[in-house]
């Protein structure tokens, strides 16, 4: 079995007030940005790569989470899919002043987390992911 992981973040754990509502939102945005194949679902959780979501037994999380996407069109797909799946607008697709070429859209997920899709302009990855193979 192999695991594909990033370099800094091992995983992000979100706690959802209503797991089914949150599951519907993340399924829609992950499919829109081309990560449907990384989705794993169980009765009590939803995950995709480094993202893990389960039901909150108390407090829900409040984080800012940004997904990297390959182009501006995918930023728009993320935004539209998220709105259609119950997300709330927090800044439509457009250029941001963070650095030249920064193009993003922001949504609040069903629990109020600030979720972003960002395209940093033209770039080339050294590898699609880090592959971890247990010994």
Phi, psi and omega per residue, in radians:
X1 nan 2.461 3.097
X2 -2.083 2.590 3.044
X3 -2.101 2.375 3.077
X4 -1.831 2.158 -3.076
X5 -2.375 2.781 3.038
X6 -1.387 -2.935 -3.059
X7 -1.754 -0.614 -3.072
X8 -1.737 -0.828 -3.051
X9 -1.662 2.185 3.054
X10 -1.392 -0.861 3.052
X11 -2.814 2.812 3.070
X12 -2.136 2.252 -3.083
X13 -1.986 2.049 3.077
X14 -1.868 2.509 3.103
X15 -1.917 2.137 -3.038
X16 -1.836 2.400 3.071
X17 -1.196 -0.699 3.115
X18 -2.261 1.747 -3.031
X19 -1.034 -0.697 -3.103
X20 -1.173 -0.697 3.095
X21 -1.135 -0.776 3.132
X22 -1.164 -0.702 3.098
X23 -1.029 -0.770 3.137
X24 -1.070 -0.758 3.132
X25 -1.086 -0.917 -3.080
X26 -1.203 -0.607 3.067
X27 -1.040 -0.772 -3.123
X28 -1.142 -0.828 -3.091
X29 -1.247 -0.629 3.116
X30 -1.185 -0.661 3.053
X31 -1.127 -0.699 -3.130
X32 -1.119 -0.549 -3.113
X33 -1.720 0.183 3.013
X34 1.505 0.398 -3.123
X35 -2.037 0.473 3.134
X36 -1.058 -0.586 -3.092
X37 -1.237 -0.271 -3.136
X38 -1.599 -0.021 -3.088
X39 -1.365 2.307 3.017
X40 -2.255 2.324 -3.103
X41 -2.254 2.473 3.003
X42 -2.310 3.085 -3.119
X43 -1.043 -0.621 -3.026
X44 -1.970 0.129 -3.107
X45 -2.675 2.936 3.033
X46 -2.504 2.306 3.124
X47 -2.489 2.773 3.069
X48 -2.739 2.022 -3.081
X49 0.847 -2.084 -3.067
X50 -1.440 -0.039 -3.076
X51 -1.673 2.224 3.102
X52 -2.227 2.259 -3.125
X53 -2.277 2.317 3.014
X54 -2.479 3.091 -3.088
X55 -1.311 2.392 3.099
X56 -1.362 2.368 3.026
X57 -1.641 -0.078 3.111
X58 -2.715 -1.931 -3.137
X59 -1.173 2.429 2.948
X60 -1.504 2.924 3.140
X61 -1.461 2.827 3.033
X62 -2.424 1.648 -3.098
X63 -2.325 2.897 2.932
X64 -1.868 2.192 -3.109
X65 -2.253 2.192 -3.116
X66 -2.045 2.250 3.059
X67 -1.709 2.302 3.028
X68 -1.373 2.381 3.101
X69 -2.283 2.763 -2.990
X70 -1.361 -0.296 -3.061
X71 -2.854 3.004 -3.122
X72 -1.146 -0.602 3.138
X73 -1.069 -0.652 3.136
X74 -1.234 -0.561 3.027
X75 -1.035 -0.794 3.132
X76 -1.135 -0.718 3.108
X77 -1.077 -0.768 3.086
X78 -0.974 -0.876 -3.070
X79 -1.069 -0.842 -3.117
X80 -1.162 -0.743 3.130
X81 -1.114 -0.720 3.135
X82 -1.140 -0.735 3.086
X83 -1.094 -0.758 -3.132
X84 -1.145 -0.429 -3.105
X85 -1.749 0.319 3.036
X86 1.763 0.028 3.071
X87 -1.271 2.800 3.109
X88 -2.024 2.481 -3.119
X89 -1.036 2.369 3.005
X90 -2.407 0.358 3.120
X91 2.351 1.826 -3.090
X92 -1.162 2.992 -3.116
X93 -0.975 2.338 3.109
X94 3.025 2.940 3.079
X95 -1.167 2.497 3.045
X96 -2.118 2.761 -3.054
X97 -1.543 0.183 -3.074
X98 -1.100 -0.730 2.996
X99 -2.867 2.777 -3.139
X100 -0.987 2.317 3.125
X101 1.568 -0.075 -3.115
X102 -1.284 1.985 -3.104
X103 -2.195 2.149 -3.001
X104 -2.613 2.897 2.966
X105 -2.406 2.627 -3.074
X106 -2.229 2.424 3.072
X107 -2.365 2.637 2.899
X108 -1.601 2.251 3.069
X109 -1.330 3.096 -3.087
X110 -1.017 -0.347 3.131
X111 -1.770 0.075 3.104
X112 1.591 0.108 3.039
X113 -1.226 2.479 3.133
X114 -1.520 1.886 -3.043
X115 -1.914 2.296 -3.036
X116 -2.210 2.550 2.882
X117 -2.005 2.267 -3.064
X118 -2.307 2.382 2.987
X119 -2.018 2.162 -3.070
X120 -1.569 0.235 -3.064
X121 1.594 -3.085 -3.116
X122 -1.044 2.309 3.100
X123 -2.730 2.884 3.078
X124 -2.272 2.271 3.121
X125 -1.455 2.543 3.055
X126 -1.323 -0.444 3.102
X127 -2.820 2.638 -3.130
X128 -1.220 -0.486 3.119
X129 -2.929 2.985 3.025
X130 -1.629 2.284 -3.124
X131 -1.791 2.173 3.122
X132 -1.980 2.129 3.126
X133 -2.044 1.935 3.135
X134 -1.031 2.509 3.121
X135 -1.628 nan nan
